[in-house]
Amino acid sequence: MKRREFSFKFALPQPEFAFDWRAWLPSRGNVLFTLVMIAVLLWAQSAGAVPFRAESAASTGTVAYQGRLADSSGNPLTETLNMSFRLYSAATGGAPLWTEQWTGSNGVKVSDGLFNVMLGSLTPIAQSLITGNSNLFLGITVGTDDEMTPRVQLGSVPFAVQALTVPDGSITKAKLAADVSLVPPDGSVTTAKIADGAVTQAKLAVLPQKVDCFPPPSQCCFNQTTAGIWSDDLFTCPFTVTTTGVLYMSLQGHQMTSQGNLSCNFSIFFDGVNINTAPRDNPSTTYTTTWHPTFMADTVNVTAGTHTISARMRSASSNVCSLHDPDINGLFVPTR
């Protein structure tokens, strides 16, 4: 048996891995197309065709509302309409508390009679408007028509905003745990922790107010010669108080008459009225040649405001009554 030998040759293709970075660059046509599209989008945004609106961080100023519109025959509408929305505190009448206009590029799109709007997205609804009104009614106007009736009373959704705030006085002592103390520790209330203007006059204790009244230094002596008639004010002192209270007053000085067995009266007048129903009567039998110390005191109820106290004297006869170095000492004690 003869043997034969065979030989085979195979030629395998060798792949080329050369990298051409220019193949990844955009063509001139691609660059031009991209720039044109960017310019179109920017123009559309500025013209209002693409109403880009930034979403607010919180939806506390918006209320979602859905409605249905139909013509006079009851056929549902499909078009873009100018609409106005208003919030009232009453079902009829009254001035609107808030108004929002959906017009022009922001017109409301109605499809098969249905529309959806986010009230407050154009004109934010103040949180105080929601928390300050227990009832809110929505008035809707389409185009140039009159406002639709009746107004729509809003449900509980807008009032959920109140959960974000705690009205003044809503947390009472009964709502606090037993281990919560309402007494601040000693030294915890410092000047730095009190806001400017936080402490009003009504929160401060009203202390007694001293009222002193003296005649001018150039006048030390006063004389009265007309019998039975009170003199003009010997001296007058105004003073001001900010609340009601009681004024305690005393008049003191030295007195002398020119004749014996006669007397002189002197008293305190408040706002021109004699407050002493029994003016001090000093017999002058032995006081014709020497000055005699004299004293009287009385009280009067005082209201807030500016008042005047003064001293007057009168003679029992046509003798000369003299008052030397008088002064009035007063102490106003508030009743609050």
PyMOL commands that set and color helices and strands:
alter all, ss='L'
color gray80, all
select helices_A, chain A and resi 21-24+28-47+104-106+127-131+158-164+173-175+191-193+201-203
alter helices_A, ss='H'
color red, helices_A
select strands_A, chain A and resi 63-68+79-81+83-88+98-102+108-110+114-119+137-142+152-153+209-213+221-224+235-241+245-257+263-270+273-274+280-283+292-302+305-315+321-334
alter strands_A, ss='S'
color yellow, strands_A
deselect
rebuild
show_as cartoon
